[in-house]
């Protein structure tokens, strides 16, 4: 990486609001971020973010700001996987490397629902990535956030090496912190039992939607991992404003992580008494691998 390189400082700001029974949006971006054309799913507006630079390098910063007006519903995803290139040892002037950073700030008003479900992030060897997410919920606002990260291009026998991935999620309802979830994976933590235990893929799904969950709901999420590789666990945090579902994946397959999260996504729609979700059309074609006897009769509707 050249020390004289001009770093990207990109931003996207979007506001969703309800109009005539549908959700519409207003907003804009600065390079290298671009908003694709919205897809109308009736009450839900789907938007895909495109990173036109082809990947993040040290020093790049992306800010994404999203606001949902009361009773609006939106889904944010990405057109392609996010690549994070190596930084450590690439510059004689800054041998320790430089961090690429991405920050997501969301405000979800009463009765609104935001789903954040980007395609996977791939951190190359010696890459440094810091992600921060702050979600503020008002009233009965709902949030579904799912992310999958691969550390090193394992198909090329590459590891994260001297790189590091850091993440922090803060989920608030009003002035009350529902969840603070910091993670940092690098060095010895990639091999430790309470880290990645030698695996390359980590995934997280969190959902809070104003519903009371029970042990059967958590068990349904665990059973939805049938036929998929990797380690998967689900748990629940009770809350007066609606219980919080927390799911984590650790393994070797981004596809398995995404398939498990899609199954949970379908379960959430069932619990809310709603039709099954439609997969984003920008996602790659793949077998969703529905668990036997759970969703196979209904399926997940393709775009």
Buried (B, 14 or more C-beta within 10 A) or exposed (E): BEEEEEBBEBBBBBBBBBEEEBBBBEBEBBEBBBBBEBBEBEBBBBBBBBBEBEBBBBBBBBBBBBBBBBBBBBBBBBBBBBBBBBBBBBBEEBEEBBBBBBBBBBBBBEBBBBBBBBBBBBBBBBBBBBBBBBBBBBBBBBBBBBBBBBBBBBEEEBBBBBBBBBBBBBBBBEEEEBBEBEBEBBBEBBEEEEBBEEBBBBBBBBBBBBBEBEEEBBEBBBBBBBEBBBEBEBEBBEBEBBBBBBBBBBBBBBBBBBBBBBBBBBBBBBBEEEEBBBBBEBBEEEEBBBBEEBBEEEEBEEE
